[in-house]
Amino acid sequence: MSLASSIQQFKIRLETNPKLGVMLIVFIIALWVYGLFEILDWSDELEKERVDLQKKYDLAEDLSKETFWETRKNISQELLKTLEARLWPIQNEGPARASLEKEISQLAEKAGMERIRVTVDPKPAIDKNAPNYKRFTATIMVTGAKLNVIELFLDALAHEERLFILQSFELRVKPFPTFKISLSVIMPIGEDKKPIPAQVRKGAQK
């Protein structure tokens, strides 16, 4: 059946059945009203979104006119310099691990700890979010340490010139006192200073 013949038959049905025409008109009006309400709701949502964006724009514009940003920038730069000054000095990995083990052992002994075992991870970790820095981690195990001695050790770490980061802390009293702590230090990544070969030194002296 073609489209033209279908339309012709529908017209004949409307002429023979007036109620069908009235129902069709009511349906069209209802559909039009529904569409109108949908358009009005959509218009309200767009207006709310426009108002929110305008508020954000006005706030950003007001903030851009403030003069304290330069002051905050200077404060942040000074704070960054202070923190960088407390990082572990740039060294080859071997000497860095040895220095870390030695310094922790000295702090622990100075606090009065005995039977200390310090283990430094063989390889430093590098965070993908901070690729310019290495993290060396050391684990300290102490048996028989008293609480006041542990407190002295932790206080010494907090006031140490170099920044120590607490990774984990474990203290057991029974069956015998055991103190275990993991610390890490951050070291900037720099060029390793490799020793100059003897032949090169002799050639330079000539």
C-alpha positions in Angstrom: 0.0 0.0 0.0 1.4 3.4 -1.0 1.7 6.4 1.2 -0.8 8.4 -0.8 -3.5 5.6 -0.6 -2.9 5.4 3.2 -3.5 9.1 3.6 -6.6 8.9 1.5 -8.1 6.1 3.6 -7.2 8.0 6.8 -9.1 11.1 5.4 -12.2 8.9 4.7 -12.1 7.5 8.2 -12.0 11.0 9.6 -15.0 12.0 7.5 -17.0 9.0 8.6 -15.9 9.1 12.2 -15.8 12.7 13.7 -14.7 11.4 17.1 -11.5 10.2 15.6 -10.8 13.7 14.4 -11.5 15.2 17.8 -9.2 12.6 19.4 -6.5 13.4 16.9 -6.8 17.1 17.6 -6.6 16.5 21.4 -3.5 14.3 20.9 -1.8 17.0 18.8 -2.6 19.7 21.4 -1.3 17.4 24.3 1.9 16.7 22.4 2.4 20.4 21.7 1.8 21.3 25.4 4.2 18.6 26.5 6.9 19.8 24.1 6.4 23.3 25.3 6.9 22.3 28.9 10.1 20.4 27.9 11.4 23.4 26.1 10.6 25.6 29.2 12.4 23.2 31.5 15.4 23.1 29.3 15.4 26.9 29.1 15.4 27.1 32.9 18.3 24.6 33.2 20.3 26.7 30.6 19.5 29.8 32.5 20.7 28.3 35.8 23.9 27.1 34.1 24.5 30.5 32.7 24.0 32.1 36.1 26.5 29.7 37.7 29.1 30.3 35.0 28.6 34.0 35.3 29.2 33.8 39.1 32.4 31.8 38.6 33.6 34.2 36.0 32.9 37.2 38.2 34.7 35.5 41.1 37.7 34.7 38.9 37.8 38.2 37.6 37.7 39.6 41.2 40.5 37.3 42.3 42.7 38.3 39.3 42.6 41.9 40.5 43.9 41.0 43.9 47.6 41.9 44.7 48.3 39.2 47.2 49.2 36.6 44.6 52.8 37.8 44.3 53.2 37.7 48.1 51.9 34.2 48.2 54.2 33.2 45.4 57.2 34.6 47.3 56.2 32.8 50.5 55.8 29.5 48.6 59.2 29.9 47.0 60.9 30.6 50.3 59.1 27.6 51.9 60.3 25.4 48.9 63.9 26.5 49.5 63.6 25.7 53.2 62.3 22.2 52.4 64.9 21.6 49.7 67.7 22.6 52.1 66.6 19.7 54.4 66.7 17.1 51.6 69.5 14.5 51.6 72.6 15.8 49.8 73.3 14.5 46.3 75.6 11.4 46.4 76.2 8.2 44.6 73.8 5.5 45.8 76.4 3.5 47.7 77.7 6.4 49.8 74.1 7.6 50.3 73.0 4.3 51.8 76.1 4.1 54.0 75.6 7.7 55.2 72.0 7.1 56.0 72.7 3.9 58.0 75.5 5.7 59.9 73.5 8.8 60.8 70.5 6.7 62.0 72.7 4.5 64.0 74.4 7.5 65.6 71.0 9.1 66.5 69.8 5.8 68.0 73.0 5.3 70.1 72.9 8.9 71.2 69.4 8.4 72.5 70.6 5.4 74.5 69.4 2.5 72.3 71.3 -0.7 72.2 71.0 -3.8 70.1 70.2 -1.8 67.0 69.9 -3.2 63.5 69.6 -0.7 60.6 68.8 -2.0 57.1 68.7 0.3 54.0 66.8 -0.8 50.9 69.3 -1.7 48.2 67.6 0.5 45.5 66.0 3.9 46.0 62.5 4.4 44.8 61.5 7.1 42.2 57.9 8.3 42.2 56.6 8.9 38.7 54.9 12.1 40.0 58.3 13.4 41.2 60.9 12.0 38.8 63.6 14.4 39.9 63.9 12.9 43.4 65.0 9.5 44.9 63.6 8.0 48.0 65.9 6.0 50.2 64.2 3.9 52.9 65.7 2.4 56.0 64.3 0.0 58.6 65.4 0.2 62.2 64.9 -2.7 64.6 65.7 -2.3 68.3 65.1 -4.9 71.0 64.9 -4.0 74.7 64.4 -0.3 74.2 62.6 1.6 77.0 59.8 4.0 76.2 61.7 7.1 77.3 64.7 6.1 75.0 62.3 5.7 72.1 60.8 9.1 72.8 64.3 10.6 72.8 65.1 9.0 69.5 61.9 10.2 67.8 62.5 13.7 69.1 66.0 13.6 67.7 64.6 12.6 64.3 62.1 15.4 64.4 64.8 18.0 65.1 67.4 16.6 62.7 68.7 19.0 60.1 67.8 16.5 57.3 64.2 15.7 56.7 63.2 12.2 57.8 59.8 10.8 56.6 58.1 8.3 58.9 56.9 5.3 56.8 55.8 2.9 59.5 56.0 2.5 63.3 55.6 -0.6 65.4 56.1 -1.0 69.1 55.6 -4.2 71.1 55.9 -4.6 74.8 55.3 -8.4 75.2 56.9 -10.9 75.3 59.9 -8.5 75.2 60.1 -4.9 74.1 60.6 -4.6 70.4 60.7 -1.3 68.5 60.6 -1.2 64.7 60.4 1.9 62.5 60.8 2.6 58.8 62.2 6.0 57.7 62.8 7.4 54.3 64.8 10.4 53.0 64.5 12.3 49.8 67.5 13.1 47.6 67.5 15.2 44.4 68.6 13.3 41.4 71.9 14.8 40.1 74.8 13.6 38.1 76.8 11.0 39.9 80.4 12.1 40.4 82.4 9.2 39.0 86.1 8.9 39.9 88.6 10.1 37.3 90.7 7.2 35.9 94.4 7.2 37.0 95.6 7.5 33.4 93.6 10.6 32.8 94.9 12.1 36.0 98.5 11.4 35.0 97.9 12.9 31.6 96.5 16.0 33.1 99.5 16.4 35.4 101.9 16.2 32.5 
